[in-house]
């Protein structure tokens, strides 16, 4: 989910078929849990994973529909580095809560589950990893554009 670039083909497919894609993803989460634990736990984890994946895909569908309605310019702009600190902090905190809960729920399926503190730390690491990946992708995109401009000029 971004907005600076047009969505990739898998994003479009997943947004058009959120229930089917959420079912496939939830099965990928629930099958290993089912191999290691009781039936009730497997059903609970699978259902929670399905709801989480379905909600994310519905939001992606709404985002794509909104951008199509308003004729959004897909040229890259408004990167993290130029965003206001409060907007960046809000974005990180909104993402951090669900990631922490998801890691905690997955951790409950293990014999020695993660506590809330460990889940929060792993959530921060996941969010930071996503941020670093986004920055590297933006840097590569800028470098490719600069190289193409030099070749054309």
C-alpha positions in Angstrom: 0.0 0.0 0.0 1.6 3.2 -1.0 0.3 5.5 -3.7 3.4 7.0 -5.2 3.4 4.3 -7.9 0.6 2.6 -9.7 -0.3 -0.7 -8.1 1.4 -3.9 -9.4 -0.6 -6.6 -11.0 -0.7 -8.8 -7.9 -2.0 -5.9 -5.9 -4.7 -5.3 -8.4 -5.7 -9.0 -8.4 -5.7 -9.2 -4.6 -7.7 -6.0 -4.3 -10.3 -7.3 -6.7 -10.6 -10.7 -4.9 -10.0 -10.0 -1.2 -11.9 -12.9 0.2 -10.2 -15.5 -1.9 -6.7 -14.1 -1.4 -7.3 -13.7 2.4 -8.4 -17.4 2.5 -5.2 -18.5 0.8 -3.0 -16.4 3.0 -4.9 -17.5 6.2 -4.4 -21.1 5.2 -0.7 -20.5 4.8 -0.7 -19.2 8.4 -3.1 -21.8 9.9 -1.6 -25.0 8.4 1.7 -24.8 10.3 -0.2 -24.0 13.4 -2.4 -27.0 12.9 0.5 -29.3 12.6 1.9 -28.1 15.9 -1.2 -27.5 18.1 -4.8 -28.3 18.9 -7.8 -27.8 16.5 -9.4 -24.9 18.4 -6.1 -22.9 18.3 -5.8 -23.6 14.6 -9.3 -22.4 13.9 -8.7 -19.3 16.1 -5.4 -18.4 14.4 -6.8 -19.1 10.9 -9.9 -16.9 11.5 -7.9 -14.1 13.0 -5.4 -14.2 10.1 -8.3 -14.3 7.6 -9.9 -11.2 9.2 -6.6 -9.3 9.2 -5.7 -10.2 5.6 -9.3 -9.5 4.4 -9.3 -6.0 6.1 -5.9 -5.1 4.6 -7.1 -6.1 1.1 -10.3 -4.2 1.4 -8.4 -1.1 2.4 -6.2 -1.7 -0.7 -9.3 -2.0 -2.8 -10.7 1.2 -1.4 -7.4 3.0 -2.0 -7.2 1.9 -5.6 -10.8 2.9 -6.2 -10.3 6.3 -4.6 -7.2 7.0 -6.7 -9.0 6.0 -9.9 -11.9 8.3 -9.0 -9.8 11.3 -8.4 -7.4 10.7 -11.2 -4.4 10.6 -8.9 -1.0 11.5 -10.4 1.2 8.4 -9.8 4.5 10.3 -10.2 6.6 9.8 -7.1 6.3 12.6 -4.5 5.9 13.0 -0.8 8.4 10.5 0.4 9.1 9.7 4.0 12.0 12.1 4.1 9.9 15.1 3.1 7.0 14.2 5.3 6.4 16.0 8.6 7.6 14.2 11.7 4.1 14.0 13.2 2.7 12.3 10.1 5.6 9.8 10.0 5.1 9.0 13.7 1.4 8.6 13.3 1.9 6.2 10.4 4.4 4.2 12.3 2.2 3.9 15.4 -0.9 3.0 13.4 1.1 0.2 11.7 2.9 -0.9 14.9 -0.2 -1.8 16.9 -1.7 -4.4 14.6 1.8 -5.8 13.8 2.4 -6.2 17.5 -0.9 -8.0 18.1 -0.4 -10.2 15.1 3.1 -11.3 16.3 1.7 -11.9 19.8 -1.1 -14.1 18.4 1.3 -16.1 16.3 3.6 -16.4 19.3 0.7 -17.8 21.4 0.8 -20.9 19.1 4.3 -21.8 20.4 5.2 -23.8 23.5 7.1 -20.8 24.9 5.1 -17.8 23.6 6.4 -14.3 23.2 5.3 -11.8 25.8 3.9 -8.4 24.9 7.3 -6.8 25.3 9.0 -9.2 22.8 6.0 -8.8 20.4 6.4 -5.0 20.5 10.1 -5.3 19.9 9.6 -7.6 16.9 6.8 -5.3 15.7 9.2 -2.4 15.7 11.8 -4.4 13.8 9.2 -5.4 11.2 8.1 -1.8 10.8 11.7 -0.5 10.6 12.5 -3.2 8.0 9.6 -2.0 5.9 10.7 1.6 6.2 14.3 0.7 5.2 13.0 -1.3 2.2 10.8 1.6 1.2 13.8 4.0 1.4 16.0 1.6 -0.6 13.3 1.3 -3.3 12.9 5.0 -3.5 16.7 5.5 -3.8 16.9 2.9 -6.6 14.0 4.6 -8.4 15.7 8.0 -8.2 19.1 6.5 -9.3 17.4 4.8 -12.3 15.7 8.0 -13.3 18.9 10.0 -13.1 20.7 7.4 -15.2 18.0 7.5 -17.8 18.1 11.3 -17.9 21.9 11.2 -18.4 21.5 8.6 -21.2 18.8 10.7 -22.9 20.8 14.0 -22.6 
